[in-house]
Amino acid sequence: MKKIIIAEPIIRLFGKNGTVFSRGSISTLTAESSEEILHLHETHKADLIVTDSELPFMGGAKLCS
């Protein structure tokens, strides 16, 4: 099963149900902040992280670095 972590502002745009994120063998985790994304990734080892450049505390660019 593939694991995706998606920033909450992004998932709000697409909706969690009925999208590509809820199909097949994809586990979707959502996070409100970059720190939460990092914690989820440490715990679940995500295959893909979809973030927002304006997340609280640490933007997407800093998160990716």
C-alpha positions in Angstrom: 0.0 0.0 0.0 1.3 3.4 -1.0 1.3 6.2 1.7 0.7 9.8 0.9 0.9 12.7 3.3 -1.0 15.8 2.2 -1.1 19.2 3.8 -4.6 20.0 5.1 -4.9 23.2 2.9 -4.3 21.1 -0.2 -6.8 18.3 0.7 -9.4 20.9 1.4 -9.2 22.0 -2.2 -9.7 18.5 -3.6 -11.8 16.9 -0.9 -10.7 13.7 0.7 -13.4 11.4 -0.5 -14.1 10.5 -4.1 -10.7 11.7 -5.4 -7.6 10.0 -6.7 -6.3 10.1 -3.1 -9.0 7.7 -1.9 -8.7 5.2 -4.7 -6.9 1.9 -4.9 -4.4 0.9 -2.3 -3.4 4.4 -1.2 -3.4 5.4 2.4 -3.8 9.2 2.9 -2.7 11.0 6.0 -3.3 14.7 6.4 -1.3 17.3 8.4 -1.9 20.9 9.5 1.8 21.9 9.8 5.2 21.1 8.4 6.2 19.7 11.8 3.2 17.3 11.7 4.2 16.2 8.2 7.8 15.5 9.4 6.4 13.5 12.4 4.0 11.5 10.1 6.8 10.8 7.7 9.1 9.6 10.4 6.4 7.2 11.6 4.9 6.0 8.4 7.6 6.6 5.7 5.4 8.1 3.1 5.9 7.5 -0.6 4.7 11.0 -1.5 4.3 14.2 0.4 2.1 17.0 -1.0 2.7 20.2 0.8 1.9 23.9 0.7 4.4 26.7 0.4 2.7 28.6 3.2 2.2 26.1 6.0 2.5 27.4 9.5 5.9 27.5 11.2 7.9 26.2 8.2 6.9 26.6 4.6 7.0 23.8 2.0 10.4 24.9 0.6 12.1 24.7 4.0 10.3 21.4 4.7 11.7 19.9 1.5 15.2 21.0 2.2 
